[in-house]
């Protein structure tokens, strides 16, 4: 599995990746679970919090916020499309 952007998050990312791949192949694809019933969500939250902290420590969080704000109109137009032809 791939490494995390932040090395301090590698361990929790590996646990999440392992959990997700098992859940996806053994339950979701077989129709015995739904995306709303993902048993790995707590690990994803833990990994996300670790990654957010690392991005903040490096000052990248502000760059992401600025990029999201700059592209808000494009995102709204893209998300508003009904069908892609």
mmCIF file as gemmi writes it, N, C-alpha and C atoms, coordinates in Angstrom:
data_model
loop_
_atom_site.group_PDB
_atom_site.id
_atom_site.type_symbol
_atom_site.label_atom_id
_atom_site.label_alt_id
_atom_site.label_comp_id
_atom_site.label_asym_id
_atom_site.label_entity_id
_atom_site.label_seq_id
_atom_site.pdbx_PDB_ins_code
_atom_site.Cartn_x
_atom_site.Cartn_y
_atom_site.Cartn_z
_atom_site.occupancy
_atom_site.B_iso_or_equiv
_atom_site.pdbx_formal_charge
_atom_site.auth_seq_id
_atom_site.auth_asym_id
_atom_site.pdbx_PDB_model_num
ATOM 1 N N . UNK Axp A 1 ? 0.844 -1.177 0 1 0 ? 1 A 1
ATOM 2 C CA . UNK Axp A 1 ? 0 0 0 1 0 ? 1 A 1
ATOM 3 C C . UNK Axp A 1 ? 0.885 1.235 0 1 0 ? 1 A 1
ATOM 4 N N . UNK Axp A 2 ? 0.317 2.318 -0.411 1 0 ? 2 A 1
ATOM 5 C CA . UNK Axp A 2 ? 1.105 3.533 -0.546 1 0 ? 2 A 1
ATOM 6 C C . UNK Axp A 2 ? 1.334 4.208 0.803 1 0 ? 2 A 1
ATOM 7 N N . UNK Axp A 3 ? 2.351 5.02 0.836 1 0 ? 3 A 1
ATOM 8 C CA . UNK Axp A 3 ? 2.685 5.792 2.021 1 0 ? 3 A 1
ATOM 9 C C . UNK Axp A 3 ? 1.769 7.003 2.122 1 0 ? 3 A 1
ATOM 10 N N . UNK Axp A 4 ? 1.621 7.499 3.316 1 0 ? 4 A 1
ATOM 11 C CA . UNK Axp A 4 ? 0.853 8.712 3.543 1 0 ? 4 A 1
ATOM 12 C C . UNK Axp A 4 ? 1.684 9.919 3.146 1 0 ? 4 A 1
ATOM 13 N N . UNK Axp A 5 ? 1.012 11.018 2.873 1 0 ? 5 A 1
ATOM 14 C CA . UNK Axp A 5 ? 1.695 12.283 2.609 1 0 ? 5 A 1
ATOM 15 C C . UNK Axp A 5 ? 2.528 12.679 3.824 1 0 ? 5 A 1
ATOM 16 N N . UNK Axp A 6 ? 2.036 12.371 5.01 1 0 ? 6 A 1
ATOM 17 C CA . UNK Axp A 6 ? 2.727 12.676 6.262 1 0 ? 6 A 1
ATOM 18 C C . UNK Axp A 6 ? 3.216 11.364 6.876 1 0 ? 6 A 1
ATOM 19 N N . UNK Axp A 7 ? 4.517 11.234 7.044 1 0 ? 7 A 1
ATOM 20 C CA . UNK Axp A 7 ? 5.079 9.967 7.533 1 0 ? 7 A 1
ATOM 21 C C . UNK Axp A 7 ? 4.53 9.579 8.898 1 0 ? 7 A 1
ATOM 22 N N . UNK Axp A 8 ? 4.181 10.551 9.739 1 0 ? 8 A 1
ATOM 23 C CA . UNK Axp A 8 ? 3.654 10.229 11.065 1 0 ? 8 A 1
ATOM 24 C C . UNK Axp A 8 ? 2.265 9.589 10.988 1 0 ? 8 A 1
ATOM 25 N N . UNK Axp A 9 ? 1.647 9.615 9.812 1 0 ? 9 A 1
ATOM 26 C CA . UNK Axp A 9 ? 0.316 9.036 9.626 1 0 ? 9 A 1
ATOM 27 C C . UNK Axp A 9 ? 0.36 7.674 8.927 1 0 ? 9 A 1
ATOM 28 N N . UNK Axp A 10 ? 1.552 7.19 8.61 1 0 ? 10 A 1
ATOM 29 C CA . UNK Axp A 10 ? 1.672 5.936 7.855 1 0 ? 10 A 1
ATOM 30 C C . UNK Axp A 10 ? 0.997 4.755 8.543 1 0 ? 10 A 1
ATOM 31 N N . UNK Axp A 11 ? 1.178 4.629 9.851 1 0 ? 11 A 1
ATOM 32 C CA . UNK Axp A 11 ? 0.64 3.468 10.562 1 0 ? 11 A 1
ATOM 33 C C . UNK Axp A 11 ? -0.887 3.445 10.531 1 0 ? 11 A 1
ATOM 34 N N . UNK Axp A 12 ? -1.511 4.575 10.814 1 0 ? 12 A 1
ATOM 35 C CA . UNK Axp A 12 ? -2.976 4.62 10.805 1 0 ? 12 A 1
ATOM 36 C C . UNK Axp A 12 ? -3.508 4.502 9.372 1 0 ? 12 A 1
ATOM 37 N N . UNK Axp A 13 ? -2.779 5.018 8.4 1 0 ? 13 A 1
ATOM 38 C CA . UNK Axp A 13 ? -3.201 4.879 6.993 1 0 ? 13 A 1
ATOM 39 C C . UNK Axp A 13 ? -3.159 3.409 6.593 1 0 ? 13 A 1
ATOM 40 N N . UNK Axp A 14 ? -2.133 2.696 7.003 1 0 ? 14 A 1
ATOM 41 C CA . UNK Axp A 14 ? -2.034 1.275 6.667 1 0 ? 14 A 1
ATOM 42 C C . UNK Axp A 14 ? -3.178 0.483 7.299 1 0 ? 14 A 1
ATOM 43 N N . UNK Axp A 15 ? -3.506 0.787 8.571 1 0 ? 15 A 1
ATOM 44 C CA . UNK Axp A 15 ? -4.63 0.109 9.224 1 0 ? 15 A 1
ATOM 45 C C . UNK Axp A 15 ? -5.937 0.418 8.506 1 0 ? 15 A 1
ATOM 46 N N . UNK Axp A 16 ? -6.134 1.687 8.105 1 0 ? 16 A 1
ATOM 47 C CA . UNK Axp A 16 ? -7.354 2.057 7.387 1 0 ? 16 A 1
ATOM 48 C C . UNK Axp A 16 ? -7.414 1.361 6.028 1 0 ? 16 A 1
ATOM 49 N N . UNK Axp A 17 ? -6.324 1.413 5.268 1 0 ? 17 A 1
ATOM 50 C CA . UNK Axp A 17 ? -6.298 0.781 3.943 1 0 ? 17 A 1
ATOM 51 C C . UNK Axp A 17 ? -6.634 -0.709 4.03 1 0 ? 17 A 1
ATOM 52 N N . UNK Axp A 18 ? -6.049 -1.394 5.001 1 0 ? 18 A 1
ATOM 53 C CA . UNK Axp A 18 ? -6.293 -2.824 5.184 1 0 ? 18 A 1
ATOM 54 C C . UNK Axp A 18 ? -7.763 -3.075 5.508 1 0 ? 18 A 1
ATOM 55 N N . UNK Axp A 19 ? -8.289 -2.29 6.45 1 0 ? 19 A 1
ATOM 56 C CA . UNK Axp A 19 ? -9.694 -2.432 6.836 1 0 ? 19 A 1
ATOM 57 C C . UNK Axp A 19 ? -10.611 -2.164 5.646 1 0 ? 19 A 1
ATOM 58 N N . UNK Axp A 20 ? -10.353 -1.073 4.931 1 0 ? 20 A 1
ATOM 59 C CA . UNK Axp A 20 ? -11.216 -0.691 3.823 1 0 ? 20 A 1
ATOM 60 C C . UNK Axp A 20 ? -11.215 -1.746 2.719 1 0 ? 20 A 1
ATOM 61 N N . UNK Axp A 21 ? -10.038 -2.216 2.336 1 0 ? 21 A 1
ATOM 62 C CA . UNK Axp A 21 ? -9.967 -3.211 1.259 1 0 ? 21 A 1
ATOM 63 C C . UNK Axp A 21 ? -10.705 -4.498 1.636 1 0 ? 21 A 1
ATOM 64 N N . UNK Axp A 22 ? -10.572 -4.893 2.892 1 0 ? 22 A 1
ATOM 65 C CA . UNK Axp A 22 ? -11.281 -6.096 3.354 1 0 ? 22 A 1
ATOM 66 C C . UNK Axp A 22 ? -12.795 -5.855 3.339 1 0 ? 22 A 1
ATOM 67 N N . UNK Axp A 23 ? -13.239 -4.729 3.909 1 0 ? 23 A 1
ATOM 68 C CA . UNK Axp A 23 ? -14.667 -4.398 3.937 1 0 ? 23 A 1
ATOM 69 C C . UNK Axp A 23 ? -15.229 -4.296 2.521 1 0 ? 23 A 1
ATOM 70 N N . UNK Axp A 24 ? -14.517 -3.622 1.644 1 0 ? 24 A 1
ATOM 71 C CA . UNK Axp A 24 ? -14.992 -3.396 0.28 1 0 ? 24 A 1
ATOM 72 C C . UNK Axp A 24 ? -15.158 -4.706 -0.477 1 0 ? 24 A 1
ATOM 73 N N . UNK Axp A 25 ? -14.141 -5.559 -0.4 1 0 ? 25 A 1
ATOM 74 C CA . UNK Axp A 25 ? -14.193 -6.806 -1.173 1 0 ? 25 A 1
ATOM 75 C C . UNK Axp A 25 ? -15.094 -7.863 -0.544 1 0 ? 25 A 1
ATOM 76 N N . UNK Axp A 26 ? -15.125 -7.929 0.776 1 0 ? 26 A 1
ATOM 77 C CA . UNK Axp A 26 ? -15.88 -8.992 1.433 1 0 ? 26 A 1
ATOM 78 C C . UNK Axp A 26 ? -17.323 -8.631 1.761 1 0 ? 26 A 1
ATOM 79 N N . UNK Axp A 27 ? -17.617 -7.358 1.861 1 0 ? 27 A 1
ATOM 80 C CA . UNK Axp A 27 ? -18.97 -6.972 2.254 1 0 ? 27 A 1
ATOM 81 C C . UNK Axp A 27 ? -19.658 -6.069 1.233 1 0 ? 27 A 1
ATOM 82 N N . UNK Axp A 28 ? -19.028 -4.971 0.888 1 0 ? 28 A 1
ATOM 83 C CA . UNK Axp A 28 ? -19.68 -4.002 0.008 1 0 ? 28 A 1
ATOM 84 C C . UNK Axp A 28 ? -19.974 -4.583 -1.374 1 0 ? 28 A 1
ATOM 85 N N . UNK Axp A 29 ? -18.973 -5.189 -1.989 1 0 ? 29 A 1
ATOM 86 C CA . UNK Axp A 29 ? -19.173 -5.753 -3.33 1 0 ? 29 A 1
ATOM 87 C C . UNK Axp A 29 ? -20.15 -6.921 -3.344 1 0 ? 29 A 1
ATOM 88 N N . UNK Axp A 30 ? -20.32 -7.567 -2.23 1 0 ? 30 A 1
ATOM 89 C CA . UNK Axp A 30 ? -21.25 -8.693 -2.134 1 0 ? 30 A 1
ATOM 90 C C . UNK Axp A 30 ? -22.651 -8.253 -1.709 1 0 ? 30 A 1
ATOM 91 N N . UNK Axp A 31 ? -22.798 -6.957 -1.457 1 0 ? 31 A 1
ATOM 92 C CA . UNK Axp A 31 ? -24.107 -6.422 -1.123 1 0 ? 31 A 1
ATOM 93 C C . UNK Axp A 31 ? -24.541 -6.635 0.312 1 0 ? 31 A 1
ATOM 94 N N . UNK Axp A 32 ? -23.616 -7.015 1.183 1 0 ? 32 A 1
ATOM 95 C CA . UNK Axp A 32 ? -23.981 -7.241 2.579 1 0 ? 32 A 1
ATOM 96 C C . UNK Axp A 32 ? -23.743 -6.02 3.464 1 0 ? 32 A 1
ATOM 97 N N . UNK Axp A 33 ? -23.262 -4.941 2.867 1 0 ? 33 A 1
ATOM 98 C CA . UNK Axp A 33 ? -23.027 -3.707 3.601 1 0 ? 33 A 1
ATOM 99 C C . UNK Axp A 33 ? -23.195 -2.538 2.645 1 0 ? 33 A 1
ATOM 100 N N . UNK Axp A 34 ? -23.417 -1.369 3.197 1 0 ? 34 A 1
ATOM 101 C CA . UNK Axp A 34 ? -23.553 -0.163 2.381 1 0 ? 34 A 1
ATOM 102 C C . UNK Axp A 34 ? -22.471 0.831 2.76 1 0 ? 34 A 1
ATOM 103 N N . UNK Axp A 35 ? -22.31 1.852 1.939 1 0 ? 35 A 1
ATOM 104 C CA . UNK Axp A 35 ? -21.321 2.89 2.229 1 0 ? 35 A 1
ATOM 105 C C . UNK Axp A 35 ? -21.629 3.585 3.545 1 0 ? 35 A 1
ATOM 106 N N . UNK Axp A 36 ? -22.898 3.673 3.892 1 0 ? 36 A 1
ATOM 107 C CA . UNK Axp A 36 ? -23.288 4.295 5.162 1 0 ? 36 A 1
ATOM 108 C C . UNK Axp A 36 ? -22.952 3.416 6.357 1 0 ? 36 A 1
ATOM 109 N N . UNK Axp A 37 ? -22.701 2.138 6.097 1 0 ? 37 A 1
ATOM 110 C CA . UNK Axp A 37 ? -22.434 1.17 7.154 1 0 ? 37 A 1
ATOM 111 C C . UNK Axp A 37 ? -20.995 0.67 7.048 1 0 ? 37 A 1
ATOM 112 N N . UNK Axp A 38 ? -20.068 1.59 6.874 1 0 ? 38 A 1
ATOM 113 C CA . UNK Axp A 38 ? -18.668 1.242 6.69 1 0 ? 38 A 1
ATOM 114 C C . UNK Axp A 38 ? -17.993 1.124 8.045 1 0 ? 38 A 1
ATOM 115 N N . UNK Axp A 39 ? -17.584 -0.071 8.396 1 0 ? 39 A 1
ATOM 116 C CA . UNK Axp A 39 ? -16.983 -0.317 9.702 1 0 ? 39 A 1
ATOM 117 C C . UNK Axp A 39 ? -15.587 0.287 9.853 1 0 ? 39 A 1
ATOM 118 N N . UNK Axp A 40 ? -15.049 0.832 8.789 1 0 ? 40 A 1
ATOM 119 C CA . UNK Axp A 40 ? -13.712 1.435 8.825 1 0 ? 40 A 1
ATOM 120 C C . UNK Axp A 40 ? -13.766 2.949 9.002 1 0 ? 40 A 1
ATOM 121 N N . UNK Axp A 41 ? -14.945 3.498 9.172 1 0 ? 41 A 1
ATOM 122 C CA . UNK Axp A 41 ? -15.079 4.955 9.219 1 0 ? 41 A 1
ATOM 123 C C . UNK Axp A 41 ? -14.322 5.583 10.393 1 0 ? 41 A 1
ATOM 124 N N . UNK Axp A 42 ? -14.224 4.89 11.509 1 0 ? 42 A 1
ATOM 125 C CA . UNK Axp A 42 ? -13.48 5.453 12.65 1 0 ? 42 A 1
ATOM 126 C C . UNK Axp A 42 ? -11.984 5.532 12.335 1 0 ? 42 A 1
ATOM 127 N N . UNK Axp A 43 ? -11.456 4.544 11.608 1 0 ? 43 A 1
ATOM 128 C CA . UNK Axp A 43 ? -10.053 4.595 11.192 1 0 ? 43 A 1
ATOM 129 C C . UNK Axp A 43 ? -9.835 5.704 10.167 1 0 ? 43 A 1
ATOM 130 N N . UNK Axp A 44 ? -10.795 5.9 9.265 1 0 ? 44 A 1
ATOM 131 C CA . UNK Axp A 44 ? -10.673 6.977 8.293 1 0 ? 44 A 1
ATOM 132 C C . UNK Axp A 44 ? -10.644 8.326 9.007 1 0 ? 44 A 1
ATOM 133 N N . UNK Axp A 45 ? -11.503 8.479 10.004 1 0 ? 45 A 1
ATOM 134 C CA . UNK Axp A 45 ? -11.546 9.729 10.765 1 0 ? 45 A 1
ATOM 135 C C . UNK Axp A 45 ? -10.206 9.966 11.474 1 0 ? 45 A 1
ATOM 136 N N . UNK Axp A 46 ? -9.652 8.922 12.061 1 0 ? 46 A 1
ATOM 137 C CA . UNK Axp A 46 ? -8.359 9.024 12.741 1 0 ? 46 A 1
ATOM 138 C C . UNK Axp A 46 ? -7.265 9.429 11.754 1 0 ? 46 A 1
ATOM 139 N N . UNK Axp A 47 ? -7.239 8.787 10.579 1 0 ? 47 A 1
ATOM 140 C CA . UNK Axp A 47 ? -6.248 9.127 9.552 1 0 ? 47 A 1
ATOM 141 C C . UNK Axp A 47 ? -6.448 10.552 9.053 1 0 ? 47 A 1
ATOM 142 N N . UNK Axp A 48 ? -7.677 10.934 8.825 1 0 ? 48 A 1
ATOM 143 C CA . UNK Axp A 48 ? -7.98 12.279 8.343 1 0 ? 48 A 1
ATOM 144 C C . UNK Axp A 48 ? -7.508 13.339 9.342 1 0 ? 48 A 1
ATOM 145 N N . UNK Axp A 49 ? -7.737 13.097 10.625 1 0 ? 49 A 1
ATOM 146 C CA . UNK Axp A 49 ? -7.298 14.044 11.651 1 0 ? 49 A 1
ATOM 147 C C . UNK Axp A 49 ? -5.782 14.145 11.694 1 0 ? 49 A 1
ATOM 148 N N . UNK Axp A 50 ? -5.108 13.019 11.562 1 0 ? 50 A 1
ATOM 149 C CA . UNK Axp A 50 ? -3.644 13.019 11.534 1 0 ? 50 A 1
ATOM 150 C C . UNK Axp A 50 ? -3.139 13.821 10.338 1 0 ? 50 A 1
ATOM 151 N N . UNK Axp A 51 ? -3.734 13.572 9.188 1 0 ? 51 A 1
ATOM 152 C CA . UNK Axp A 51 ? -3.315 14.256 7.969 1 0 ? 51 A 1
ATOM 153 C C . UNK Axp A 51 ? -3.607 15.753 8.038 1 0 ? 51 A 1
ATOM 154 N N . UNK Axp A 52 ? -4.767 16.119 8.564 1 0 ? 52 A 1
ATOM 155 C CA . UNK Axp A 52 ? -5.106 17.535 8.716 1 0 ? 52 A 1
ATOM 156 C C . UNK Axp A 52 ? -4.087 18.24 9.609 1 0 ? 52 A 1
ATOM 157 N N . UNK Axp A 53 ? -3.682 17.588 10.685 1 0 ? 53 A 1
ATOM 158 C CA . UNK Axp A 53 ? -2.667 18.165 11.574 1 0 ? 53 A 1
ATOM 159 C C . UNK Axp A 53 ? -1.345 18.373 10.871 1 0 ? 53 A 1
ATOM 160 N N . UNK Axp A 54 ? -0.945 17.388 10.077 1 0 ? 54 A 1
ATOM 161 C CA . UNK Axp A 54 ? 0.318 17.491 9.343 1 0 ? 54 A 1
ATOM 162 C C . UNK Axp A 54 ? 0.255 18.613 8.302 1 0 ? 54 A 1
ATOM 163 N N . UNK Axp A 55 ? -0.882 18.738 7.616 1 0 ? 55 A 1
ATOM 164 C CA . UNK Axp A 55 ? -1.039 19.808 6.633 1 0 ? 55 A 1
ATOM 165 C C . UNK Axp A 55 ? -0.994 21.174 7.304 1 0 ? 55 A 1
ATOM 166 N N . UNK Axp A 56 ? -1.601 21.261 8.466 1 0 ? 56 A 1
ATOM 167 C CA . UNK Axp A 56 ? -1.603 22.523 9.211 1 0 ? 56 A 1
ATOM 168 C C . UNK Axp A 56 ? -0.186 22.874 9.665 1 0 ? 56 A 1
ATOM 169 N N . UNK Axp A 57 ? 0.54 21.896 10.165 1 0 ? 57 A 1
ATOM 170 C CA . UNK Axp A 57 ? 1.918 22.121 10.613 1 0 ? 57 A 1
ATOM 171 C C . UNK Axp A 57 ? 2.8 22.648 9.484 1 0 ? 57 A 1
ATOM 172 N N . UNK Axp A 58 ? 2.522 22.237 8.274 1 0 ? 58 A 1
ATOM 173 C CA . UNK Axp A 58 ? 3.322 22.649 7.106 1 0 ? 58 A 1
ATOM 174 C C . UNK Axp A 58 ? 2.762 23.878 6.403 1 0 ? 58 A 1
ATOM 175 N N . UNK Axp A 59 ? 1.62 24.389 6.879 1 0 ? 59 A 1
ATOM 176 C CA . UNK Axp A 59 ? 1.019 25.566 6.266 1 0 ? 59 A 1
ATOM 177 C C . UNK Axp A 59 ? 0.26 25.275 4.983 1 0 ? 59 A 1
ATOM 178 N N . UNK Axp A 60 ? 0.059 24.011 4.689 1 0 ? 60 A 1
ATOM 179 C CA . UNK Axp A 60 ? -0.613 23.617 3.457 1 0 ? 60 A 1
ATOM 180 C C . UNK Axp A 60 ? -2.124 23.786 3.579 1 0 ? 60 A 1
ATOM 181 N N . UNK Axp A 61 ? -2.65 23.722 4.804 1 0 ? 61 A 1
ATOM 182 C CA . UNK Axp A 61 ? -4.09 23.848 5.001 1 0 ? 61 A 1
ATOM 183 C C . UNK Axp A 61 ? -4.62 25.175 4.471 1 0 ? 61 A 1
ATOM 184 N N . UNK Axp A 62 ? -3.873 26.247 4.655 1 0 ? 62 A 1
ATOM 185 C CA . UNK Axp A 62 ? -4.29 27.568 4.164 1 0 ? 62 A 1
ATOM 186 C C . UNK Axp A 62 ? -4.28 27.592 2.634 1 0 ? 62 A 1
ATOM 187 N N . UNK Axp A 63 ? -3.291 26.98 2.032 1 0 ? 63 A 1
ATOM 188 C CA . UNK Axp A 63 ? -3.229 26.913 0.566 1 0 ? 63 A 1
ATOM 189 C C . UNK Axp A 63 ? -4.434 26.154 0.008 1 0 ? 63 A 1
ATOM 190 N N . UNK Axp A 64 ? -4.819 25.067 0.666 1 0 ? 64 A 1
ATOM 191 C CA . UNK Axp A 64 ? -5.981 24.29 0.233 1 0 ? 64 A 1
ATOM 192 C C . UNK Axp A 64 ? -7.265 25.103 0.354 1 0 ? 64 A 1
ATOM 193 N N . UNK Axp A 65 ? -7.418 25.821 1.47 1 0 ? 65 A 1
ATOM 194 C CA . UNK Axp A 65 ? -8.603 26.661 1.66 1 0 ? 65 A 1
ATOM 195 C C . UNK Axp A 65 ? -8.689 27.72 0.564 1 0 ? 65 A 1
ATOM 196 N N . UNK Axp A 66 ? -7.555 28.355 0.257 1 0 ? 66 A 1
ATOM 197 C CA . UNK Axp A 66 ? -7.528 29.379 -0.795 1 0 ? 66 A 1
ATOM 198 C C . UNK Axp A 66 ? -7.888 28.787 -2.155 1 0 ? 66 A 1
ATOM 199 N N . UNK Axp A 67 ? -7.352 27.614 -2.458 1 0 ? 67 A 1
ATOM 200 C CA . UNK Axp A 67 ? -7.639 26.962 -3.74 1 0 ? 67 A 1
ATOM 201 C C . UNK Axp A 67 ? -9.117 26.586 -3.832 1 0 ? 67 A 1
ATOM 202 N N . UNK Axp A 68 ? -9.679 26.102 -2.748 1 0 ? 68 A 1
ATOM 203 C CA . UNK Axp A 68 ? -11.103 25.748 -2.747 1 0 ? 68 A 1
ATOM 204 C C . UNK Axp A 68 ? -11.965 26.985 -2.956 1 0 ? 68 A 1
ATOM 205 N N . UNK Axp A 69 ? -11.597 28.08 -2.304 1 0 ? 69 A 1
ATOM 206 C CA . UNK Axp A 69 ? -12.354 29.325 -2.444 1 0 ? 69 A 1
ATOM 207 C C . UNK Axp A 69 ? -12.264 29.847 -3.887 1 0 ? 69 A 1
ATOM 208 N N . UNK Axp A 70 ? -11.08 29.782 -4.462 1 0 ? 70 A 1
ATOM 209 C CA . UNK Axp A 70 ? -10.879 30.249 -5.839 1 0 ? 70 A 1
ATOM 210 C C . UNK Axp A 70 ? -11.675 29.437 -6.846 1 0 ? 70 A 1
ATOM 211 N N . UNK Axp A 71 ? -11.942 28.183 -6.545 1 0 ? 71 A 1
ATOM 212 C CA . UNK Axp A 71 ? -12.625 27.297 -7.493 1 0 ? 71 A 1
ATOM 213 C C . UNK Axp A 71 ? -14.069 27.009 -7.119 1 0 ? 71 A 1
ATOM 214 N N . UNK Axp A 72 ? -14.609 27.762 -6.194 1 0 ? 72 A 1
ATOM 215 C CA . UNK Axp A 72 ? -15.967 27.519 -5.707 1 0 ? 72 A 1
ATOM 216 C C . UNK Axp A 72 ? -16.999 27.57 -6.839 1 0 ? 72 A 1
ATOM 217 N N . UNK Axp A 73 ? -16.89 28.552 -7.728 1 0 ? 73 A 1
ATOM 218 C CA . UNK Axp A 73 ? -17.843 28.669 -8.842 1 0 ? 73 A 1
ATOM 219 C C . UNK Axp A 73 ? -17.711 27.501 -9.807 1 0 ? 73 A 1
ATOM 220 N N . UNK Axp A 74 ? -16.483 27.116 -10.134 1 0 ? 74 A 1
ATOM 221 C CA . UNK Axp A 74 ? -16.273 25.974 -11.033 1 0 ? 74 A 1
ATOM 222 C C . UNK Axp A 74 ? -16.827 24.696 -10.416 1 0 ? 74 A 1
ATOM 223 N N . UNK Axp A 75 ? -16.595 24.521 -9.137 1 0 ? 75 A 1
ATOM 224 C CA . UNK Axp A 75 ? -17.103 23.331 -8.455 1 0 ? 75 A 1
ATOM 225 C C . UNK Axp A 75 ? -18.628 23.304 -8.476 1 0 ? 75 A 1
ATOM 226 N N . UNK Axp A 76 ? -19.249 24.451 -8.221 1 0 ? 76 A 1
ATOM 227 C CA . UNK Axp A 76 ? -20.703 24.523 -8.21 1 0 ? 76 A 1
ATOM 228 C C . UNK Axp A 76 ? -21.272 24.21 -9.591 1 0 ? 76 A 1
ATOM 229 N N . UNK Axp A 77 ? -20.628 24.724 -10.642 1 0 ? 77 A 1
ATOM 230 C CA . UNK Axp A 77 ? -21.091 24.449 -12.004 1 0 ? 77 A 1
ATOM 231 C C . UNK Axp A 77 ? -20.941 22.963 -12.329 1 0 ? 77 A 1
ATOM 232 N N . UNK Axp A 78 ? -19.815 22.385 -11.954 1 0 ? 78 A 1
ATOM 233 C CA . UNK Axp A 78 ? -19.57 20.975 -12.226 1 0 ? 78 A 1
ATOM 234 C C . UNK Axp A 78 ? -20.532 20.09 -11.45 1 0 ? 78 A 1
ATOM 235 N N . UNK Axp A 79 ? -20.736 20.385 -10.185 1 0 ? 79 A 1
ATOM 236 C CA . UNK Axp A 79 ? -21.604 19.564 -9.342 1 0 ? 79 A 1
ATOM 237 C C . UNK Axp A 79 ? -23.083 19.726 -9.73 1 0 ? 79 A 1
ATOM 238 N N . UNK Axp A 80 ? -23.421 20.823 -10.42 1 0 ? 80 A 1
ATOM 239 C CA . UNK Axp A 80 ? -24.8 21.068 -10.803 1 0 ? 80 A 1
ATOM 240 C C . UNK Axp A 80 ? -25.221 20.357 -12.074 1 0 ? 80 A 1
ATOM 241 N N . UNK Axp A 81 ? -24.278 19.753 -12.773 1 0 ? 81 A 1
ATOM 242 C CA . UNK Axp A 81 ? -24.606 19.042 -14.007 1 0 ? 81 A 1
ATOM 243 C C . UNK Axp A 81 ? -25.463 17.824 -13.722 1 0 ? 81 A 1
ATOM 244 N N . UNK Axp A 82 ? -26.498 17.661 -14.542 1 0 ? 82 A 1
ATOM 245 C CA . UNK Axp A 82 ? -27.404 16.507 -14.374 1 0 ? 82 A 1
ATOM 246 C C . UNK Axp A 82 ? -26.837 15.27 -15.072 1 0 ? 82 A 1
ATOM 247 N N . UNK Axp A 83 ? -26.439 15.431 -16.321 1 0 ? 83 A 1
ATOM 248 C CA . UNK Axp A 83 ? -25.943 14.309 -17.108 1 0 ? 83 A 1
ATOM 249 C C . UNK Axp A 83 ? -24.674 14.708 -17.826 1 0 ? 83 A 1
ATOM 250 N N . UNK Axp A 84 ? -23.781 13.788 -17.976 1 0 ? 84 A 1
ATOM 251 C CA . UNK Axp A 84 ? -22.568 14.001 -18.749 1 0 ? 84 A 1
ATOM 252 C C . UNK Axp A 84 ? -22.737 13.279 -20.072 1 0 ? 84 A 1
ATOM 253 N N . UNK Axp A 85 ? -22.592 13.962 -21.163 1 0 ? 85 A 1
ATOM 254 C CA . UNK Axp A 85 ? -22.785 13.333 -22.483 1 0 ? 85 A 1
ATOM 255 C C . UNK Axp A 85 ? -21.471 13.113 -23.174 1 0 ? 85 A 1
